[in-house]
Amino acid sequence: MIPISTPHTVRCPNCGRLGERHYLAESKILRTQCHHCDYLMVTCATTGRVIEAYSPGLYAQAIVR
């Protein structure tokens, strides 16, 4: 099991409320999550590539316009 770092408080990019960001140094992963709207974004801290994303409030039609 990978230990999770101390969370940093950030604004959720989905709903604007307070969320958390964790940096997993061993695997160089950034995990941003919001417990209010169930937002999750896991990215590689080195390349910035998205590894996993879940945001039930964002719809493809609203993003692609």
C-alpha positions in Angstrom: 0.0 0.0 0.0 1.3 3.5 -0.9 1.2 6.0 1.9 -0.8 9.1 1.2 0.8 12.5 1.9 -0.7 15.2 4.1 -3.6 16.7 2.1 -3.5 20.2 0.8 -6.7 22.2 0.7 -7.5 23.4 -2.9 -10.6 24.6 -4.7 -12.4 21.9 -6.6 -12.3 22.7 -10.4 -15.7 21.2 -10.8 -17.9 22.8 -8.0 -15.6 25.4 -6.4 -15.9 24.1 -2.9 -12.9 23.0 -0.8 -11.3 19.8 -1.9 -8.0 17.9 -1.2 -4.8 17.4 -3.2 -2.4 14.6 -2.3 1.1 14.1 -3.6 2.3 10.5 -3.7 6.1 10.9 -3.8 7.0 7.3 -4.3 4.9 7.0 -7.5 4.9 10.7 -8.5 1.1 10.9 -8.6 -1.1 13.9 -7.8 -4.6 13.0 -6.6 -7.2 15.8 -6.4 -10.6 15.0 -5.0 -13.7 16.7 -3.7 -16.1 15.0 -1.3 -18.9 17.4 -2.1 -19.4 16.6 -5.8 -17.4 13.3 -6.0 -14.7 14.8 -8.3 -11.5 12.8 -8.8 -8.5 13.6 -10.9 -5.3 11.4 -10.8 -2.4 12.8 -12.8 1.3 12.0 -13.2 3.2 14.8 -11.5 6.1 14.5 -13.9 4.3 14.6 -17.3 0.9 16.0 -16.3 -0.9 13.2 -18.1 -4.3 12.1 -16.7 -4.3 8.6 -15.3 -7.8 8.5 -14.0 -10.7 11.0 -13.9 -14.2 11.0 -12.6 -16.5 14.0 -12.5 -20.2 13.2 -12.5 -21.2 16.9 -12.9 -19.3 17.5 -16.1 -20.9 16.5 -19.4 -19.0 16.0 -22.6 -21.4 18.2 -24.6 -20.6 21.2 -22.2 -16.9 20.7 -22.6 -16.6 20.1 -26.4 -18.4 23.2 -27.5 
